Amino acid sequence: MRDNDSVKVVMGFLESQKDGVAKTMEYLAEDITWCAQRPRYSFSGGRLADLLSMGPLRGKKEVQDFFQIINDEIEYQDGKVTDIIAEDDKVVVLTQGKFWVKSTGKGSDVSSAIVFTVRDGKISEVRAYDDTAAVQDALTPTPQTDGL
């Protein structure tokens, strides 16, 4: 696939995220592998704990479950692509944005680098790298002080 075609697929995927999980899945290969850096985190239960304990995701169903948790638990704002680098079937996208974790009420600015591999017009592999310190801080509930 030519660089420009791979970029079109990736940008379609990114733009489709505002249209919901089902639309986003249309851009993914059936056998997709999704690897995301995750913070070391001790969160007691809940869907966010499930999200953080997931290893590499394999197949559209696992990725769909991942996105559903993200959509239910985290709110994004002002997300934008700051740079795109493409060669052959690889597309690297740098992003900047803000997010809030609904259960903690905390948020942060976050920068990401996402490496996409496009095969036969579909995204077949994703490797996502985030600012894990910012993510961990937002996911960590504020301790109760019991009036101290």
C-alpha positions as CSV (number, residue, x, y, z in Angstrom):
1,M,0.0,0.0,0.0
2,R,1.3,3.4,-0.9
3,D,2.2,5.9,2.0
4,N,-0.7,8.2,1.0
5,D,-3.2,5.3,1.0
6,S,-2.1,4.1,4.5
7,V,-2.4,7.7,5.8
8,K,-6.0,7.9,4.5
9,V,-6.9,4.7,6.3
10,V,-5.4,5.9,9.6
11,M,-7.0,9.3,9.4
12,G,-10.3,7.7,8.6
13,F,-9.9,5.6,11.7
14,L,-9.1,8.6,13.9
15,E,-11.9,10.7,12.5
16,S,-14.4,7.8,12.9
17,Q,-13.8,7.7,16.7
18,K,-16.3,10.6,17.2
19,D,-19.0,8.4,15.5
20,G,-18.8,5.5,18.0
21,V,-17.1,2.2,18.4
22,A,-18.9,0.4,15.6
23,K,-17.8,2.8,13.0
24,T,-14.2,2.7,14.3
25,M,-14.1,-1.1,14.0
26,E,-14.7,-0.9,10.2
27,Y,-11.1,0.3,9.8
28,L,-9.5,-2.7,11.6
29,A,-8.4,-6.0,10.2
30,E,-10.1,-9.1,11.8
31,D,-6.8,-10.3,13.2
32,I,-5.6,-6.9,14.5
33,T,-3.0,-6.8,17.3
34,W,-3.2,-3.7,19.6
35,C,-0.4,-3.0,22.1
36,A,-0.7,-0.1,24.5
37,Q,1.7,1.1,27.1
38,R,0.0,1.1,30.5
39,P,1.0,2.6,33.8
40,R,1.9,0.5,36.8
41,Y,-1.2,1.0,38.7
42,S,-3.0,-0.4,41.7
43,F,-6.7,0.3,41.2
44,S,-9.2,-1.6,43.3
45,G,-11.7,-3.1,40.9
46,G,-14.0,-1.7,38.3
47,R,-13.8,-1.5,34.5
48,L,-10.7,0.7,34.6
49,A,-8.9,-2.1,36.4
50,D,-9.9,-4.5,33.7
51,L,-8.6,-2.0,31.1
52,L,-5.2,-1.7,32.8
53,S,-4.8,-5.5,33.3
54,M,-5.4,-6.3,29.6
55,G,-2.3,-7.5,27.8
56,P,-1.9,-7.1,24.1
57,L,-5.3,-7.2,22.4
58,R,-5.8,-9.7,19.6
59,G,-8.8,-9.5,17.2
60,K,-11.5,-7.0,16.7
61,K,-13.6,-8.2,19.6
62,E,-10.9,-7.5,22.2
63,V,-10.2,-4.1,20.7
64,Q,-13.9,-3.3,20.6
65,D,-14.2,-4.2,24.3
66,F,-11.2,-2.0,25.0
67,F,-12.8,1.0,23.2
68,Q,-16.1,0.4,25.0
69,I,-14.4,0.8,28.4
70,I,-12.5,3.8,27.2
71,N,-15.7,5.4,25.9
72,D,-17.7,4.6,29.1
73,E,-15.0,5.7,31.6
74,I,-12.9,8.4,30.0
75,E,-13.8,11.7,28.3
76,Y,-11.5,13.3,25.8
77,Q,-11.4,16.9,24.7
78,D,-9.3,19.0,22.4
79,G,-7.6,15.9,20.9
80,K,-5.6,16.7,17.8
81,V,-3.0,15.2,15.5
82,T,0.2,17.2,15.7
83,D,2.3,15.2,13.2
84,I,2.2,12.3,10.8
85,I,5.1,10.3,9.5
86,A,4.5,7.6,6.9
87,E,6.5,5.1,5.0
88,D,5.1,2.1,3.1
89,D,2.6,0.4,5.4
90,K,3.7,2.2,8.6
91,V,2.0,5.5,9.8
92,V,3.2,7.2,13.0
93,V,0.7,9.7,14.4
94,L,1.7,12.1,17.2
95,T,-1.3,13.5,19.2
96,Q,-2.0,16.0,22.0
97,G,-5.2,16.2,24.0
98,K,-6.9,16.4,27.4
99,F,-8.8,13.6,29.1
100,W,-10.9,13.2,32.3
101,V,-11.5,10.0,34.2
102,K,-15.2,10.0,35.2
103,S,-14.7,7.9,38.4
104,T,-11.9,10.0,39.8
105,G,-12.9,13.4,38.5
106,K,-9.3,13.9,37.5
107,G,-7.8,14.7,34.2
108,S,-4.6,15.6,32.4
109,D,-3.0,16.7,29.2
110,V,-1.6,13.7,27.4
111,S,0.8,13.3,24.5
112,S,0.8,10.1,22.5
113,A,2.7,8.4,19.7
114,I,0.8,5.7,17.9
115,V,2.4,3.4,15.3
116,F,-0.1,1.9,12.8
117,T,0.5,-0.9,10.3
118,V,-1.9,-0.9,7.4
119,R,-2.4,-4.2,5.4
120,D,-4.8,-4.6,2.6
121,G,-6.6,-1.3,3.4
122,K,-7.2,-2.2,7.1
123,I,-5.2,-1.4,10.2
124,S,-3.6,-4.7,11.2
125,E,-1.4,-3.5,14.1
126,V,-1.3,-0.7,16.6
127,R,1.4,0.2,19.1
128,A,0.4,3.1,21.3
129,Y,2.7,5.0,23.6
130,D,1.2,7.5,26.1
131,D,2.6,9.7,28.9
132,T,2.0,7.0,31.5
133,A,2.7,9.3,34.5
134,A,-0.1,11.6,33.5
135,V,-2.5,8.7,32.9
136,Q,-1.6,7.1,36.2
137,D,-2.2,10.3,38.1
138,A,-5.6,10.8,36.5
139,L,-6.6,7.2,37.2
140,T,-5.5,7.3,40.9
141,P,-8.4,8.3,43.2
142,T,-7.6,11.1,45.7
143,P,-7.2,9.5,49.2
144,Q,-9.8,10.2,51.8
145,T,-8.4,12.2,54.7
146,D,-11.2,11.4,57.2
147,G,-11.3,15.1,58.3
148,L,-7.6,15.4,59.1
